[in-house]
Amino acid sequence: MDLTKSISYNLSKTGDLLQQLSAHRMRKLGIDLTPEESIFLHQLWDRDCQSQAELNPWSIKGASTVTRQIDKLVRKGYVERQSGVKDRRTVVISLTNKGKALEQEFRKTGIAKLDDDFLSVSKSEGEFLLALLTEVRAKIMKEIGR
């Protein structure tokens, strides 16, 4: 089988390349993050002070890997952990001043605009593609029990 004609192969390779491109752009600006770590910061920039359980779905990794990624963000000084106010068993992740300040520098990477940079499609085609990708991801996650 010619893998270059396989949709799943091309999706996988494109995802890998987008991750490498994100890492490249961050390194170029001296931003000390992995693409996986940047996803959590994006969520916190949108809405600070989220429980780790709220952040878990943004990773395709398991909860223990998410814990290690959050640990790295804590060590780098971008976030801090706190016990929940209503339930002390809940771990709340919040941005530090350093983490908040990083958002402006991160915007310079242009990562948030990758769709515009590399997709020459109409709005409706983009929405259709996103719906297809979301459906594929949901089916895969169901099969692997996530």
N, C-alpha and C positions, 0 to 999 in steps of 0.2 A: 504494500500500500504506500502510495506517495503521501507522506505526512504533510507536505506543503498544501495539499487539498483538504486536509482535515480541519474542520472548524475548531474542535476542542484543542488540537495542537496549536493552532494559530492564536487562539484566545490565551492559552497558557504562555506561549512565547511573548505575546504582546504585553501581558501582565508583568512578566519578568522584566521586559525591557522598560516598561513604564516605571517600575520600581528602581531599576538601575539609573534611569534618567533623573528621577526624583533625588536619589542619593547623590548623583553627580552635581546637580544644581545646588544642593545644600552644601556639599563639600566646597564647591567653587566660592561660596560666600562665607565659608568658615563656620557654618552652623553645625554644631556637634549633636546631630540627631540621626537616627535611622528613619527610613520611611515609615516603619511600623510605629515608632515613637511619635512621629509627627501626626499620625492619625489621632492619637489620644489628645495631643495638644490642640488640634483643630476642634475637637469636640468640646474641650474646656474653654477655648477662645469663644466658641458659640454660646456656651452656658457653663459658667464656672461652678465649682462645688458639686460634683457628681459622685455618686457612690461608685465603687469599683464594679458593682453588678451592672450599673447603667453603662459603664464603659466597655464591659466584656463583649457585647455583641459587635463592636466595631473592629474586633480582631477575629481572624479566622482560626486563631490558635486557641488552645485550651486555657482555662482559668489560671493554671499555674504559670503558664508562659506570660499571661497578662500581668500577673503579680511581679514577675521578674522584670518585665518592661517598665512597669510603674516604679519598681525599685531603682532602675537605672535613671529614670527621670527625677526621682528624689535625690539620688547621689549627684546628679548634674545640677541640682538646685532649681529646677523648673517647676516642680510641684511639691506639695507636702500632703501627708496623710493625717487625717484627724478622725476621731471617733464621732459617730453621728450624735446629734443632740437628742433626738427622740429615742434612738436605739443605739446604745454604745457598741453593739456588735457590728453595726454598719460602719464600713470604712469609707470616708468621704475624701475624695481627691480634689485638691484645689490648687490653683496657680499661685506661685510666688511672684513677687515683683519682677524677678528675672524672667520667669515664664511669660508674664504679661508683656514685658518689654520685647521679648523675642518675636511676637506676632508681627510687628512692623518690619523687622528684618526678614522674616520668613516670606512676607508678601513679595519681596524682591526676587524670590526664586521663580515666580510665575507658575508654580505647581498648580495653583488653584485654577489656572486657565489652560491646562493641558488639552482639554476637550476642544477649545477654540483653536489652539495651536496645530492640532493634528487631525481634526475631523473636518472634512469639507462636506458637510451635510446640512440639509435644511433643519429647521427646528422640529418639524414633525418626524423627519427621518431619525434625528437624534433621540427623540422621545420613544420612537418605536424600538430603536436599538437598545436603549436603556431598559425598556420593558422586557425585551428578549433576554438580556443579560441578567436581569433581576430574577426572571423565571428560571433560568438555568441554574443560577446560584441557589435559589430556594430548593430546587429539586435535588441538587447535590447535597446541600446541608441536611435535607430530610433523610436522604439515603445514608449519610454518615452519622446520623443521630444528633444533629445540632439544632 
